[in-house]
Amino acid sequence: MKKVLLLFVGLFFSTIAIALKAQVSVQIVPTSPTAVQVCNDSTTDLRVRVSITAATTTGCAVSINLPTGVEYVHGTGTLVKNSSSPAALTVNYNAGASTPNVPVFNFSQNTLAASNYVEFTIKKTATCDARIFVLNGGNLIDSVSATVNGTSSLQASAGYTANYPSFAFTQPVAQNNAVVGGTYSRTFSVSNGAVTSSDEIFLTIDYGTGIQPNSLSIGATTLTPTSVTGSVYVYTITGTLLGADSLLTNGETITFTENYTVLQCNAVTNYSAGWGCSLTSICQAATGTGSVTMATGVPGMAFTATKTNYVNKCTPFNEVLTYTNSGTGNAIAATMFNTKFRLGGGNSSVL
């Protein structure tokens, strides 16, 4: 008798659970989303259909759980179609209950019949975190939950991936035989090795204290820094500077020409070329250095003295003293600095 009673109770609660779950259904259309592109102002659509299967007077809330690094583009919720009655039925974004990757929408009316449904789309975008998530083996999945009278219906999409560029940096050839005060030119390049294109290059150059930059150009176009902070110059490369299609595509290379003046010996310049969602959100950067090796020279002192109008030591005469740098190697590198010339000994004056 107890077994029969327990079986009856179990069937009773199972029937209630089934009835509760049947109040709403969710469908992602299609269930296999396309891959998202990280940054580049790229968006993809997610289409959702929510159907009321049992009448209610408490409305319906729809939560869209987007994966790590994928976010809802605010203001892009768009009605595709709805049931014919009521004709004005739609969904409204619930800002107070939403987060960037969990947007929440509410049916525009609380009184809903079993025949009511709403089909709508949102746009989603991928941030740098989506790239990291995928690189670490993560599988991007969208999950949509609709809740009526405290019970929910859930559907998850198939897994999808994130696509993104991959930058490489070719650093400039070292400038040999440089001298302090000398002005030189060098080239470096940035290339994309991924199928996914980039619409920007964020280039940061730190010249330190040893280099004075004079100009930076791509072809005949001289670039203007986006910002300069001390020795750090930041450039944002966009538009046709990336090519006719305004994109750095797979296998494409952009070459920069840099003119600079050496201020200190053995100066080093640091480069970082990256892509991302903004200057403050760089997803990946390729780095390199520009080095300067100094010309060599050894100064040497040669001295000659020549008498003019000389008769004897008791008669006034002139003596011409000639000091010559007889050093070897590069003339500038062998230059003497802070040289002192002394005539006579003891307390003789320094010239």
C-alpha positions in Angstrom: 0.0 0.0 0.0 2.9 2.4 0.8 4.6 1.6 -2.5 1.3 2.4 -4.3 0.9 5.6 -2.4 4.5 6.7 -3.1 4.0 5.9 -6.7 0.9 8.0 -6.8 2.5 10.9 -5.1 5.5 10.7 -7.4 3.3 10.7 -10.5 1.3 13.6 -9.0 4.3 15.8 -8.6 5.8 14.8 -11.9 2.5 15.8 -13.5 2.7 19.2 -11.8 6.3 19.7 -12.9 5.5 18.9 -16.5 2.5 21.3 -16.4 4.7 24.1 -14.9 7.4 23.6 -17.5 4.8 23.7 -20.3 3.9 27.3 -19.6 6.6 28.7 -21.9 8.9 27.4 -24.6 12.2 28.9 -26.0 13.8 28.4 -29.4 17.1 29.8 -30.7 16.9 30.3 -34.5 19.1 28.8 -35.7 20.6 26.7 -33.0 24.1 26.8 -34.6 25.3 30.4 -34.4 28.0 31.7 -36.7 31.5 32.5 -35.2 32.0 35.9 -33.7 34.8 38.3 -34.7 36.7 39.8 -31.8 36.5 43.7 -31.8 36.8 45.5 -35.2 33.3 46.9 -34.5 32.0 43.5 -35.6 28.6 42.2 -34.5 26.6 39.0 -35.1 22.8 38.4 -34.5 21.1 36.1 -32.1 17.5 35.3 -32.9 15.1 34.1 -30.2 11.5 32.9 -30.3 9.6 32.7 -27.0 6.1 31.0 -27.0 3.5 31.1 -24.2 2.0 27.6 -23.8 -0.2 28.3 -20.8 -2.2 31.5 -20.1 -0.7 33.9 -17.5 -1.3 37.3 -16.0 2.2 37.8 -14.6 4.1 38.3 -17.9 7.3 36.7 -19.1 10.9 37.5 -18.5 13.6 36.4 -21.0 17.3 36.2 -19.9 20.0 35.7 -22.6 23.2 34.3 -21.1 26.1 35.1 -23.4 29.5 33.4 -22.9 32.6 34.9 -21.5 33.8 37.9 -23.5 30.5 38.1 -25.6 28.3 41.1 -24.8 24.9 42.5 -25.8 25.1 45.7 -28.0 22.8 48.0 -26.1 19.7 49.2 -28.0 19.8 46.4 -30.6 16.8 44.4 -29.4 14.5 44.2 -32.5 11.1 42.6 -32.9 11.0 40.3 -35.9 7.4 39.1 -35.6 4.7 38.3 -33.0 1.4 36.6 -32.6 -1.5 38.5 -34.3 -3.3 39.2 -31.0 -2.4 41.3 -29.2 -0.8 43.0 -32.2 1.4 45.4 -30.1 3.0 42.5 -28.2 6.8 42.9 -28.1 9.7 42.8 -25.6 11.3 45.6 -23.6 14.9 45.7 -22.4 15.2 45.6 -18.6 18.2 47.7 -17.9 18.0 47.3 -14.1 18.1 43.5 -14.3 20.7 43.2 -17.1 24.5 43.0 -17.3 26.6 43.3 -20.5 26.6 39.6 -21.1 23.2 38.8 -19.5 20.6 41.1 -21.1 17.1 40.6 -19.8 13.9 41.4 -21.7 10.3 41.5 -20.5 7.1 40.9 -22.6 5.4 44.2 -23.0 2.2 42.9 -21.5 1.5 40.7 -18.4 -1.7 39.1 -19.6 -0.7 36.5 -22.1 -2.7 33.8 -23.8 -1.4 30.3 -24.7 -1.1 31.3 -28.4 1.1 34.4 -27.8 4.7 34.4 -29.0 7.4 36.9 -29.7 10.4 36.5 -32.0 13.2 39.0 -31.7 16.9 39.5 -32.4 19.8 41.1 -30.6 23.3 42.0 -31.7 26.3 40.8 -29.8 29.9 41.7 -29.9 33.1 39.9 -28.8 35.8 41.5 -26.5 39.4 40.5 -25.8 38.1 38.1 -23.1 36.4 36.0 -25.8 39.8 35.4 -27.5 41.4 34.4 -24.2 38.5 32.1 -23.4 38.7 30.3 -26.8 42.6 30.1 -26.6 42.2 28.4 -23.2 39.9 25.7 -24.7 36.5 27.3 -24.0 33.5 26.7 -26.2 31.2 29.7 -26.8 27.5 28.9 -26.1 24.5 31.2 -25.9 21.8 30.2 -23.4 18.2 31.6 -23.4 15.9 31.2 -20.4 12.2 32.4 -20.3 10.4 32.5 -17.0 6.6 32.5 -16.4 5.0 32.2 -13.0 8.3 31.3 -11.4 9.1 28.4 -13.8 11.6 28.5 -16.6 12.3 27.0 -20.0 15.8 26.9 -21.2 17.6 26.3 -24.6 21.3 26.5 -25.3 22.8 27.0 -28.7 25.4 24.8 -30.3 29.0 25.8 -29.5 30.7 28.4 -31.7 34.2 30.0 -31.8 35.8 33.5 -32.0 37.9 34.7 -34.9 40.6 37.3 -34.5 43.7 38.8 -36.2 47.3 37.8 -35.3 50.0 40.5 -35.6 53.7 40.0 -36.1 56.4 42.8 -35.9 59.6 43.0 -37.9 62.0 45.2 -36.0 64.3 47.7 -37.7 67.9 46.7 -38.6 70.3 48.0 -36.0 71.9 51.4 -36.8 75.7 50.9 -36.7 78.4 53.5 -36.6 76.0 56.1 -35.1 77.3 59.2 -33.5 75.6 61.5 -31.0 73.8 64.3 -32.9 73.6 62.2 -36.0 70.2 61.9 -37.9 69.2 58.6 -39.4 66.3 56.7 -41.0 65.1 53.1 -40.4 62.1 51.0 -41.3 60.0 48.4 -39.5 56.8 46.6 -40.4 53.6 45.1 -39.0 51.9 42.1 -40.6 48.7 40.1 -40.0 49.0 36.3 -40.1 45.4 35.3 -39.5 42.4 34.9 -41.8 40.5 37.5 -39.8 41.4 41.1 -40.8 42.0 44.1 -38.6 40.7 47.6 -39.2 43.2 49.3 -36.9 46.8 49.1 -35.8 47.6 50.6 -32.4 51.3 51.5 -32.4 53.2 52.6 -29.3 56.8 53.7 -29.6 58.9 54.5 -26.5 62.1 56.4 -27.5 63.5 56.7 -24.0 66.0 59.5 -23.4 68.4 58.5 -26.1 66.4 59.2 -29.3 64.7 62.3 -30.6 62.0 61.3 -33.1 61.7 63.6 -36.1 59.0 61.9 -38.3 57.2 58.6 -38.9 55.5 57.8 -42.2 53.8 55.2 -44.3 54.8 55.7 -47.9 54.4 59.4 -48.6 52.0 60.0 -45.6 53.6 61.5 -42.5 51.7 60.3 -39.4 50.5 62.4 -36.5 50.6 60.8 -33.0 47.3 60.2 -31.3 49.0 61.1 -28.0 52.5 61.9 -26.7 53.4 61.3 -23.1 57.1 62.1 -22.4 59.1 59.8 -24.6 56.1 57.6 -25.5 54.4 58.2 -28.9 51.1 56.5 -29.7 49.7 56.2 -33.2 46.3 54.8 -34.4 46.5 53.6 -38.0 43.2 53.3 -39.8 41.5 53.8 -43.2 43.4 53.6 -46.5 46.7 53.6 -44.6 45.9 49.9 -44.2 45.3 49.4 -47.9 42.6 50.2 -50.4 40.1 48.1 -48.4 41.0 49.9 -45.1 41.8 46.5 -43.6 45.1 44.7 -42.7 44.2 41.4 -44.3 45.9 38.0 -44.0 49.5 38.1 -45.2 49.4 41.9 -45.7 52.3 44.0 -44.4 52.5 47.7 -43.5 55.9 49.3 -43.6 56.8 52.4 -41.5 59.8 54.7 -42.1 61.2 56.5 -39.1 63.5 59.5 -39.0 65.3 60.2 -35.8 68.3 61.9 -34.1 70.6 60.1 -31.7 70.9 61.9 -28.3 72.8 59.3 -26.3 75.2 56.4 -26.9 73.7 53.0 -27.5 70.1 54.2 -27.4 67.2 51.7 -27.5 63.7 52.2 -28.8 60.8 49.9 -27.9 57.9 49.2 -30.2 54.5 47.6 -29.6 52.0 47.1 -32.4 48.6 45.7 -31.5 44.9 45.3 -32.3 41.9 45.4 -30.0 38.7 47.1 -29.2 40.3 50.4 -28.3 43.7 51.9 -27.2 42.8 50.9 -23.6 41.7 47.4 -24.6 44.5 45.7 -26.6 43.8 42.0 -27.3 47.2 41.1 -28.8 50.4 43.0 -29.4 53.6 42.2 -31.2 56.8 43.9 -29.9 60.3 44.7 -31.0 63.3 47.0 -30.4 65.4 49.4 -32.4 69.0 49.5 -31.4 71.9 51.9 -32.1 75.6 51.0 -31.9 78.1 53.8 -31.8 80.9 54.5 -34.2 84.4 54.1 -32.6 87.2 56.6 -32.5 90.2 57.3 -30.4 91.3 60.9 -29.9 95.0 61.8 -29.8 96.9 65.0 -29.0 99.7 66.4 -31.2 101.6 69.6 -30.2 104.0 71.9 -32.1 105.7 75.2 -31.2 107.0 77.6 -33.8 109.0 80.8 -33.0 108.6 84.0 -35.2 110.8 87.1 -35.2 113.3 85.3 -33.0 116.7 86.9 -32.6 117.8 85.7 -29.2 116.3 84.9 -25.8 116.8 88.5 -24.7 114.9 90.0 -27.6 111.1 89.8 -27.7 109.7 87.2 -30.1 106.5 85.3 -30.8 105.8 81.6 -30.3 102.9 79.9 -32.0 101.6 76.8 -30.3 99.5 74.4 -32.4 97.4 71.6 -30.8 96.1 68.9 -33.2 93.7 66.0 -32.6 95.5 63.3 -34.3 93.0 60.6 -33.3 91.9 57.6 -35.4 88.5 56.1 -36.5 85.3 58.1 -36.9 86.0 61.8 -36.8 83.0 62.6 -34.5 83.6 59.6 -32.2 87.3 60.7 -31.9 86.3 64.2 -30.9 87.8 65.7 -27.8 85.5 67.3 -25.2 86.3 69.5 -22.2 89.9 69.8 -23.3 92.3 72.0 -21.1 95.5 73.6 -22.4 98.2 74.7 -20.0 101.2 76.8 -20.7 104.3 76.4 -18.6 104.3 74.8 -15.2 103.7 75.7 -11.6 101.1 78.5 -11.5 100.8 79.1 -15.2 97.4 80.0 -16.5 95.0 77.6 -18.1 93.9 78.7 -21.5 
